[in-house]
Amino acid sequence: MVHSKQGPQSDLTKLKDVLDEYASVRGSLITILQKAQEIYGYLPKDVMYHIADKTGVSPAEVLGVATFYAQFRLQPIGKYLLMSCQGTACHVNSSERIITAISSYLGIEDGETTEDGLFTLEKVACLGCCSLAPVIMINGEAHGNLTPEKAVGILKEIQNTEGAQ
């Protein structure tokens, strides 16, 4: 992490209650990072520096934890987070065809966000919806028994709804 704090500044007051509760609790860095990500949607650089400062943990250690665990995001996500299940049931039911169709339609790969900021695509190990395989989850809502055409249709529906706003 470079010691440059340039770029947009996050509202660090949003993190005050979390830091008041956990900053002095030994071993609470992951909890603090989880709660920070809930607040900001990802872990902005200035937020990680602030956490390091308030907890007495080095910025390198904060970044190390944030990059080690797949649950943490260092970039903002789109308005719609598309989680594509890669578990066994989905895999044997052609989940790769679903992810290929979504990637092709949106022009993004795993971990990327569309230029308009509408969609972020994320492959996940399992969504726990095996009876619906293959399945994607969009902002917490499961869409199952998918075909590539059905998956793209859901995305088009979201785009149409967003275009109407």
PyMOL commands that place a pseudoatom at each C-alpha (Angstrom):
pseudoatom trace, name=CA, resn=MET, resi=1, chain=A, elem=C, hetatm=0, pos=[0.000, 0.000, 0.000]
pseudoatom trace, name=CA, resn=VAL, resi=2, chain=A, elem=C, hetatm=0, pos=[1.474, 3.357, -0.995]
pseudoatom trace, name=CA, resn=HIS, resi=3, chain=A, elem=C, hetatm=0, pos=[1.255, 6.120, 1.589]
pseudoatom trace, name=CA, resn=SER, resi=4, chain=A, elem=C, hetatm=0, pos=[-0.620, 8.354, -0.823]
pseudoatom trace, name=CA, resn=LYS, resi=5, chain=A, elem=C, hetatm=0, pos=[-4.088, 9.249, 0.341]
pseudoatom trace, name=CA, resn=GLN, resi=6, chain=A, elem=C, hetatm=0, pos=[-5.048, 10.925, -2.897]
pseudoatom trace, name=CA, resn=GLY, resi=7, chain=A, elem=C, hetatm=0, pos=[-8.365, 10.262, -4.549]
pseudoatom trace, name=CA, resn=PRO, resi=8, chain=A, elem=C, hetatm=0, pos=[-11.853, 10.569, -3.143]
pseudoatom trace, name=CA, resn=GLN, resi=9, chain=A, elem=C, hetatm=0, pos=[-11.985, 10.555, 0.623]
pseudoatom trace, name=CA, resn=SER, resi=10, chain=A, elem=C, hetatm=0, pos=[-14.403, 8.231, 2.397]
pseudoatom trace, name=CA, resn=ASP, resi=11, chain=A, elem=C, hetatm=0, pos=[-16.653, 9.466, 5.181]
pseudoatom trace, name=CA, resn=LEU, resi=12, chain=A, elem=C, hetatm=0, pos=[-14.686, 7.910, 8.033]
pseudoatom trace, name=CA, resn=THR, resi=13, chain=A, elem=C, hetatm=0, pos=[-17.311, 8.918, 10.602]
pseudoatom trace, name=CA, resn=LYS, resi=14, chain=A, elem=C, hetatm=0, pos=[-19.433, 6.014, 9.327]
pseudoatom trace, name=CA, resn=LEU, resi=15, chain=A, elem=C, hetatm=0, pos=[-16.864, 3.665, 10.867]
pseudoatom trace, name=CA, resn=LYS, resi=16, chain=A, elem=C, hetatm=0, pos=[-16.765, 5.340, 14.299]
pseudoatom trace, name=CA, resn=ASP, resi=17, chain=A, elem=C, hetatm=0, pos=[-19.195, 2.982, 16.076]
pseudoatom trace, name=CA, resn=VAL, resi=18, chain=A, elem=C, hetatm=0, pos=[-17.446, -0.101, 14.699]
pseudoatom trace, name=CA, resn=LEU, resi=19, chain=A, elem=C, hetatm=0, pos=[-14.031, 1.161, 15.787]
pseudoatom trace, name=CA, resn=ASP, resi=20, chain=A, elem=C, hetatm=0, pos=[-15.357, 2.240, 19.190]
pseudoatom trace, name=CA, resn=GLU, resi=21, chain=A, elem=C, hetatm=0, pos=[-16.590, -1.317, 19.728]
pseudoatom trace, name=CA, resn=TYR, resi=22, chain=A, elem=C, hetatm=0, pos=[-13.748, -3.360, 18.214]
pseudoatom trace, name=CA, resn=ALA, resi=23, chain=A, elem=C, hetatm=0, pos=[-10.540, -1.312, 17.835]
pseudoatom trace, name=CA, resn=SER, resi=24, chain=A, elem=C, hetatm=0, pos=[-9.158, -2.385, 21.204]
pseudoatom trace, name=CA, resn=VAL, resi=25, chain=A, elem=C, hetatm=0, pos=[-10.355, -5.993, 20.925]
pseudoatom trace, name=CA, resn=ARG, resi=26, chain=A, elem=C, hetatm=0, pos=[-7.454, -8.300, 20.146]
pseudoatom trace, name=CA, resn=GLY, resi=27, chain=A, elem=C, hetatm=0, pos=[-8.020, -10.390, 16.990]
pseudoatom trace, name=CA, resn=SER, resi=28, chain=A, elem=C, hetatm=0, pos=[-10.915, -8.296, 15.703]
pseudoatom trace, name=CA, resn=LEU, resi=29, chain=A, elem=C, hetatm=0, pos=[-9.342, -7.067, 12.440]
pseudoatom trace, name=CA, resn=ILE, resi=30, chain=A, elem=C, hetatm=0, pos=[-11.395, -9.396, 10.229]
pseudoatom trace, name=CA, resn=THR, resi=31, chain=A, elem=C, hetatm=0, pos=[-14.607, -8.327, 11.980]
pseudoatom trace, name=CA, resn=ILE, resi=32, chain=A, elem=C, hetatm=0, pos=[-13.700, -4.657, 11.523]
pseudoatom trace, name=CA, resn=LEU, resi=33, chain=A, elem=C, hetatm=0, pos=[-12.935, -5.197, 7.829]
pseudoatom trace, name=CA, resn=GLN, resi=34, chain=A, elem=C, hetatm=0, pos=[-16.218, -7.095, 7.338]
pseudoatom trace, name=CA, resn=LYS, resi=35, chain=A, elem=C, hetatm=0, pos=[-18.203, -4.300, 8.947]
pseudoatom trace, name=CA, resn=ALA, resi=36, chain=A, elem=C, hetatm=0, pos=[-16.296, -1.659, 6.967]
pseudoatom trace, name=CA, resn=GLN, resi=37, chain=A, elem=C, hetatm=0, pos=[-17.119, -3.490, 3.748]
pseudoatom trace, name=CA, resn=GLU, resi=38, chain=A, elem=C, hetatm=0, pos=[-20.798, -3.616, 4.754]
pseudoatom trace, name=CA, resn=ILE, resi=39, chain=A, elem=C, hetatm=0, pos=[-20.702, 0.156, 5.256]
pseudoatom trace, name=CA, resn=TYR, resi=40, chain=A, elem=C, hetatm=0, pos=[-18.774, 1.164, 2.119]
pseudoatom trace, name=CA, resn=GLY, resi=41, chain=A, elem=C, hetatm=0, pos=[-19.507, -1.775, -0.205]
pseudoatom trace, name=CA, resn=TYR, resi=42, chain=A, elem=C, hetatm=0, pos=[-15.759, -2.438, -0.506]
pseudoatom trace, name=CA, resn=LEU, resi=43, chain=A, elem=C, hetatm=0, pos=[-12.573, -1.497, 1.348]
pseudoatom trace, name=CA, resn=PRO, resi=44, chain=A, elem=C, hetatm=0, pos=[-11.325, 1.902, 0.171]
pseudoatom trace, name=CA, resn=LYS, resi=45, chain=A, elem=C, hetatm=0, pos=[-7.632, 2.587, 0.717]
pseudoatom trace, name=CA, resn=ASP, resi=46, chain=A, elem=C, hetatm=0, pos=[-8.215, 5.499, 3.103]
pseudoatom trace, name=CA, resn=VAL, resi=47, chain=A, elem=C, hetatm=0, pos=[-10.551, 3.336, 5.195]
pseudoatom trace, name=CA, resn=MET, resi=48, chain=A, elem=C, hetatm=0, pos=[-7.860, 0.656, 5.530]
pseudoatom trace, name=CA, resn=TYR, resi=49, chain=A, elem=C, hetatm=0, pos=[-5.319, 3.312, 6.633]
pseudoatom trace, name=CA, resn=HIS, resi=50, chain=A, elem=C, hetatm=0, pos=[-7.850, 4.628, 9.160]
pseudoatom trace, name=CA, resn=ILE, resi=51, chain=A, elem=C, hetatm=0, pos=[-8.435, 1.115, 10.520]
pseudoatom trace, name=CA, resn=ALA, resi=52, chain=A, elem=C, hetatm=0, pos=[-4.673, 0.605, 10.822]
pseudoatom trace, name=CA, resn=ASP, resi=53, chain=A, elem=C, hetatm=0, pos=[-4.300, 3.900, 12.649]
pseudoatom trace, name=CA, resn=LYS, resi=54, chain=A, elem=C, hetatm=0, pos=[-7.144, 3.254, 15.090]
pseudoatom trace, name=CA, resn=THR, resi=55, chain=A, elem=C, hetatm=0, pos=[-6.247, -0.383, 15.828]
pseudoatom trace, name=CA, resn=GLY, resi=56, chain=A, elem=C, hetatm=0, pos=[-2.471, -0.021, 15.986]
pseudoatom trace, name=CA, resn=VAL, resi=57, chain=A, elem=C, hetatm=0, pos=[-2.104, -2.681, 13.287]
pseudoatom trace, name=CA, resn=SER, resi=58, chain=A, elem=C, hetatm=0, pos=[0.310, -1.835, 10.477]
pseudoatom trace, name=CA, resn=PRO, resi=59, chain=A, elem=C, hetatm=0, pos=[-1.188, -0.789, 7.131]
pseudoatom trace, name=CA, resn=ALA, resi=60, chain=A, elem=C, hetatm=0, pos=[0.698, -3.720, 5.553]
pseudoatom trace, name=CA, resn=GLU, resi=61, chain=A, elem=C, hetatm=0, pos=[-1.048, -6.181, 7.868]
pseudoatom trace, name=CA, resn=VAL, resi=62, chain=A, elem=C, hetatm=0, pos=[-4.473, -4.653, 7.176]
pseudoatom trace, name=CA, resn=LEU, resi=63, chain=A, elem=C, hetatm=0, pos=[-3.864, -4.920, 3.425]
pseudoatom trace, name=CA, resn=GLY, resi=64, chain=A, elem=C, hetatm=0, pos=[-2.471, -8.424, 3.880]
pseudoatom trace, name=CA, resn=VAL, resi=65, chain=A, elem=C, hetatm=0, pos=[-5.663, -9.595, 5.578]
pseudoatom trace, name=CA, resn=ALA, resi=66, chain=A, elem=C, hetatm=0, pos=[-7.868, -7.761, 3.069]
pseudoatom trace, name=CA, resn=THR, resi=67, chain=A, elem=C, hetatm=0, pos=[-6.116, -9.373, 0.108]
pseudoatom trace, name=CA, resn=PHE, resi=68, chain=A, elem=C, hetatm=0, pos=[-5.778, -12.848, 1.648]
pseudoatom trace, name=CA, resn=TYR, resi=69, chain=A, elem=C, hetatm=0, pos=[-9.491, -13.477, 2.159]
pseudoatom trace, name=CA, resn=ALA, resi=70, chain=A, elem=C, hetatm=0, pos=[-11.683, -13.708, -0.946]
pseudoatom trace, name=CA, resn=GLN, resi=71, chain=A, elem=C, hetatm=0, pos=[-14.617, -12.148, 0.916]
pseudoatom trace, name=CA, resn=PHE, resi=72, chain=A, elem=C, hetatm=0, pos=[-12.984, -8.714, 0.798]
pseudoatom trace, name=CA, resn=ARG, resi=73, chain=A, elem=C, hetatm=0, pos=[-13.235, -6.378, -2.182]
pseudoatom trace, name=CA, resn=LEU, resi=74, chain=A, elem=C, hetatm=0, pos=[-10.758, -3.579, -2.846]
pseudoatom trace, name=CA, resn=GLN, resi=75, chain=A, elem=C, hetatm=0, pos=[-12.807, -2.063, -5.673]
pseudoatom trace, name=CA, resn=PRO, resi=76, chain=A, elem=C, hetatm=0, pos=[-16.404, -0.798, -5.685]
pseudoatom trace, name=CA, resn=ILE, resi=77, chain=A, elem=C, hetatm=0, pos=[-19.000, -3.226, -6.955]
pseudoatom trace, name=CA, resn=GLY, resi=78, chain=A, elem=C, hetatm=0, pos=[-21.855, -2.584, -9.337]
pseudoatom trace, name=CA, resn=LYS, resi=79, chain=A, elem=C, hetatm=0, pos=[-25.414, -1.875, -8.311]
pseudoatom trace, name=CA, resn=TYR, resi=80, chain=A, elem=C, hetatm=0, pos=[-26.164, -5.535, -9.062]
pseudoatom trace, name=CA, resn=LEU, resi=81, chain=A, elem=C, hetatm=0, pos=[-23.780, -8.168, -7.747]
pseudoatom trace, name=CA, resn=LEU, resi=82, chain=A, elem=C, hetatm=0, pos=[-24.091, -11.323, -9.860]
pseudoatom trace, name=CA, resn=MET, resi=83, chain=A, elem=C, hetatm=0, pos=[-22.757, -14.335, -8.002]
pseudoatom trace, name=CA, resn=SER, resi=84, chain=A, elem=C, hetatm=0, pos=[-22.383, -17.370, -10.218]
pseudoatom trace, name=CA, resn=CYS, resi=85, chain=A, elem=C, hetatm=0, pos=[-22.328, -20.670, -8.351]
pseudoatom trace, name=CA, resn=GLN, resi=86, chain=A, elem=C, hetatm=0, pos=[-19.442, -22.975, -9.257]
pseudoatom trace, name=CA, resn=GLY, resi=87, chain=A, elem=C, hetatm=0, pos=[-20.347, -25.768, -6.831]
pseudoatom trace, name=CA, resn=THR, resi=88, chain=A, elem=C, hetatm=0, pos=[-20.573, -29.402, -7.882]
pseudoatom trace, name=CA, resn=ALA, resi=89, chain=A, elem=C, hetatm=0, pos=[-24.310, -29.451, -8.616]
pseudoatom trace, name=CA, resn=CYS, resi=90, chain=A, elem=C, hetatm=0, pos=[-24.069, -26.291, -10.703]
pseudoatom trace, name=CA, resn=HIS, resi=91, chain=A, elem=C, hetatm=0, pos=[-20.893, -27.473, -12.414]
pseudoatom trace, name=CA, resn=VAL, resi=92, chain=A, elem=C, hetatm=0, pos=[-22.425, -30.753, -13.561]
pseudoatom trace, name=CA, resn=ASN, resi=93, chain=A, elem=C, hetatm=0, pos=[-25.477, -28.809, -14.754]
pseudoatom trace, name=CA, resn=SER, resi=94, chain=A, elem=C, hetatm=0, pos=[-23.362, -26.603, -17.069]
pseudoatom trace, name=CA, resn=SER, resi=95, chain=A, elem=C, hetatm=0, pos=[-22.765, -23.520, -14.923]
pseudoatom trace, name=CA, resn=GLU, resi=96, chain=A, elem=C, hetatm=0, pos=[-19.786, -22.732, -17.164]
pseudoatom trace, name=CA, resn=ARG, resi=97, chain=A, elem=C, hetatm=0, pos=[-22.193, -22.114, -20.072]
pseudoatom trace, name=CA, resn=ILE, resi=98, chain=A, elem=C, hetatm=0, pos=[-24.101, -19.645, -17.871]
pseudoatom trace, name=CA, resn=ILE, resi=99, chain=A, elem=C, hetatm=0, pos=[-20.963, -17.734, -16.862]
pseudoatom trace, name=CA, resn=THR, resi=100, chain=A, elem=C, hetatm=0, pos=[-19.765, -17.685, -20.489]
pseudoatom trace, name=CA, resn=ALA, resi=101, chain=A, elem=C, hetatm=0, pos=[-23.101, -16.235, -21.656]
pseudoatom trace, name=CA, resn=ILE, resi=102, chain=A, elem=C, hetatm=0, pos=[-23.118, -13.596, -18.907]
pseudoatom trace, name=CA, resn=SER, resi=103, chain=A, elem=C, hetatm=0, pos=[-19.467, -12.659, -19.544]
pseudoatom trace, name=CA, resn=SER, resi=104, chain=A, elem=C, hetatm=0, pos=[-20.058, -12.423, -23.258]
pseudoatom trace, name=CA, resn=TYR, resi=105, chain=A, elem=C, hetatm=0, pos=[-23.247, -10.375, -22.916]
pseudoatom trace, name=CA, resn=LEU, resi=106, chain=A, elem=C, hetatm=0, pos=[-21.857, -7.926, -20.346]
pseudoatom trace, name=CA, resn=GLY, resi=107, chain=A, elem=C, hetatm=0, pos=[-18.276, -7.839, -21.650]
pseudoatom trace, name=CA, resn=ILE, resi=108, chain=A, elem=C, hetatm=0, pos=[-16.780, -8.547, -18.225]
pseudoatom trace, name=CA, resn=GLU, resi=109, chain=A, elem=C, hetatm=0, pos=[-14.990, -11.438, -16.542]
pseudoatom trace, name=CA, resn=ASP, resi=110, chain=A, elem=C, hetatm=0, pos=[-15.008, -12.751, -12.986]
pseudoatom trace, name=CA, resn=GLY, resi=111, chain=A, elem=C, hetatm=0, pos=[-14.335, -9.933, -10.513]
pseudoatom trace, name=CA, resn=GLU, resi=112, chain=A, elem=C, hetatm=0, pos=[-15.009, -7.152, -13.011]
pseudoatom trace, name=CA, resn=THR, resi=113, chain=A, elem=C, hetatm=0, pos=[-17.691, -4.456, -13.129]
pseudoatom trace, name=CA, resn=THR, resi=114, chain=A, elem=C, hetatm=0, pos=[-19.410, -3.112, -16.228]
pseudoatom trace, name=CA, resn=GLU, resi=115, chain=A, elem=C, hetatm=0, pos=[-18.345, 0.373, -17.314]
pseudoatom trace, name=CA, resn=ASP, resi=116, chain=A, elem=C, hetatm=0, pos=[-21.778, 1.760, -16.423]
pseudoatom trace, name=CA, resn=GLY, resi=117, chain=A, elem=C, hetatm=0, pos=[-21.359, 0.464, -12.864]
pseudoatom trace, name=CA, resn=LEU, resi=118, chain=A, elem=C, hetatm=0, pos=[-24.518, -1.617, -13.112]
pseudoatom trace, name=CA, resn=PHE, resi=119, chain=A, elem=C, hetatm=0, pos=[-23.164, -5.178, -12.821]
pseudoatom trace, name=CA, resn=THR, resi=120, chain=A, elem=C, hetatm=0, pos=[-20.298, -6.923, -11.054]
pseudoatom trace, name=CA, resn=LEU, resi=121, chain=A, elem=C, hetatm=0, pos=[-19.672, -10.586, -11.836]
pseudoatom trace, name=CA, resn=GLU, resi=122, chain=A, elem=C, hetatm=0, pos=[-18.285, -12.885, -9.169]
pseudoatom trace, name=CA, resn=LYS, resi=123, chain=A, elem=C, hetatm=0, pos=[-17.766, -16.638, -9.265]
pseudoatom trace, name=CA, resn=VAL, resi=124, chain=A, elem=C, hetatm=0, pos=[-18.436, -18.242, -5.884]
pseudoatom trace, name=CA, resn=ALA, resi=125, chain=A, elem=C, hetatm=0, pos=[-17.758, -21.747, -4.582]
pseudoatom trace, name=CA, resn=CYS, resi=126, chain=A, elem=C, hetatm=0, pos=[-21.356, -22.548, -3.602]
pseudoatom trace, name=CA, resn=LEU, resi=127, chain=A, elem=C, hetatm=0, pos=[-24.587, -20.655, -3.026]
pseudoatom trace, name=CA, resn=GLY, resi=128, chain=A, elem=C, hetatm=0, pos=[-26.335, -23.505, -1.215]
pseudoatom trace, name=CA, resn=CYS, resi=129, chain=A, elem=C, hetatm=0, pos=[-29.166, -23.682, -3.752]
pseudoatom trace, name=CA, resn=CYS, resi=130, chain=A, elem=C, hetatm=0, pos=[-28.184, -27.040, -5.233]
pseudoatom trace, name=CA, resn=SER, resi=131, chain=A, elem=C, hetatm=0, pos=[-31.748, -28.060, -6.104]
pseudoatom trace, name=CA, resn=LEU, resi=132, chain=A, elem=C, hetatm=0, pos=[-31.931, -25.013, -8.412]
pseudoatom trace, name=CA, resn=ALA, resi=133, chain=A, elem=C, hetatm=0, pos=[-28.686, -25.782, -10.288]
pseudoatom trace, name=CA, resn=PRO, resi=134, chain=A, elem=C, hetatm=0, pos=[-27.369, -24.025, -12.239]
pseudoatom trace, name=CA, resn=VAL, resi=135, chain=A, elem=C, hetatm=0, pos=[-28.009, -20.884, -10.226]
pseudoatom trace, name=CA, resn=ILE, resi=136, chain=A, elem=C, hetatm=0, pos=[-26.907, -17.268, -9.992]
pseudoatom trace, name=CA, resn=MET, resi=137, chain=A, elem=C, hetatm=0, pos=[-27.709, -14.912, -7.157]
pseudoatom trace, name=CA, resn=ILE, resi=138, chain=A, elem=C, hetatm=0, pos=[-28.368, -11.259, -7.908]
pseudoatom trace, name=CA, resn=ASN, resi=139, chain=A, elem=C, hetatm=0, pos=[-28.256, -9.010, -4.842]
pseudoatom trace, name=CA, resn=GLY, resi=140, chain=A, elem=C, hetatm=0, pos=[-29.290, -11.916, -2.655]
pseudoatom trace, name=CA, resn=GLU, resi=141, chain=A, elem=C, hetatm=0, pos=[-32.081, -13.235, -4.894]
pseudoatom trace, name=CA, resn=ALA, resi=142, chain=A, elem=C, hetatm=0, pos=[-31.534, -16.704, -6.368]
pseudoatom trace, name=CA, resn=HIS, resi=143, chain=A, elem=C, hetatm=0, pos=[-32.321, -17.405, -10.021]
pseudoatom trace, name=CA, resn=GLY, resi=144, chain=A, elem=C, hetatm=0, pos=[-32.197, -21.095, -10.774]
pseudoatom trace, name=CA, resn=ASN, resi=145, chain=A, elem=C, hetatm=0, pos=[-32.665, -23.781, -13.398]
pseudoatom trace, name=CA, resn=LEU, resi=146, chain=A, elem=C, hetatm=0, pos=[-30.894, -21.432, -15.777]
pseudoatom trace, name=CA, resn=THR, resi=147, chain=A, elem=C, hetatm=0, pos=[-30.019, -21.712, -19.406]
pseudoatom trace, name=CA, resn=PRO, resi=148, chain=A, elem=C, hetatm=0, pos=[-27.620, -19.230, -21.021]
pseudoatom trace, name=CA, resn=GLU, resi=149, chain=A, elem=C, hetatm=0, pos=[-30.630, -17.587, -22.716]
pseudoatom trace, name=CA, resn=LYS, resi=150, chain=A, elem=C, hetatm=0, pos=[-32.589, -17.335, -19.473]
pseudoatom trace, name=CA, resn=ALA, resi=151, chain=A, elem=C, hetatm=0, pos=[-29.601, -15.791, -17.648]
pseudoatom trace, name=CA, resn=VAL, resi=152, chain=A, elem=C, hetatm=0, pos=[-29.121, -13.128, -20.334]
pseudoatom trace, name=CA, resn=GLY, resi=153, chain=A, elem=C, hetatm=0, pos=[-32.881, -12.498, -20.311]
pseudoatom trace, name=CA, resn=ILE, resi=154, chain=A, elem=C, hetatm=0, pos=[-32.725, -11.689, -16.588]
pseudoatom trace, name=CA, resn=LEU, resi=155, chain=A, elem=C, hetatm=0, pos=[-29.910, -9.209, -17.243]
pseudoatom trace, name=CA, resn=LYS, resi=156, chain=A, elem=C, hetatm=0, pos=[-31.856, -7.569, -20.075]
pseudoatom trace, name=CA, resn=GLU, resi=157, chain=A, elem=C, hetatm=0, pos=[-34.875, -7.246, -17.786]
pseudoatom trace, name=CA, resn=ILE, resi=158, chain=A, elem=C, hetatm=0, pos=[-32.740, -5.495, -15.151]
pseudoatom trace, name=CA, resn=GLN, resi=159, chain=A, elem=C, hetatm=0, pos=[-31.269, -3.180, -17.806]
pseudoatom trace, name=CA, resn=ASN, resi=160, chain=A, elem=C, hetatm=0, pos=[-34.749, -2.323, -19.083]
pseudoatom trace, name=CA, resn=THR, resi=161, chain=A, elem=C, hetatm=0, pos=[-35.930, -1.557, -15.549]
pseudoatom trace, name=CA, resn=GLU, resi=162, chain=A, elem=C, hetatm=0, pos=[-32.858, 0.602, -14.890]
pseudoatom trace, name=CA, resn=GLY, resi=163, chain=A, elem=C, hetatm=0, pos=[-33.275, 2.416, -18.201]
pseudoatom trace, name=CA, resn=ALA, resi=164, chain=A, elem=C, hetatm=0, pos=[-36.825, 3.358, -17.244]
pseudoatom trace, name=CA, resn=GLN, resi=165, chain=A, elem=C, hetatm=0, pos=[-35.649, 5.145, -14.108]
for i in range(1, 165): cmd.bond("trace and resi %d" % i, "trace and resi %d" % (i + 1))
show_as sticks, trace
zoom trace
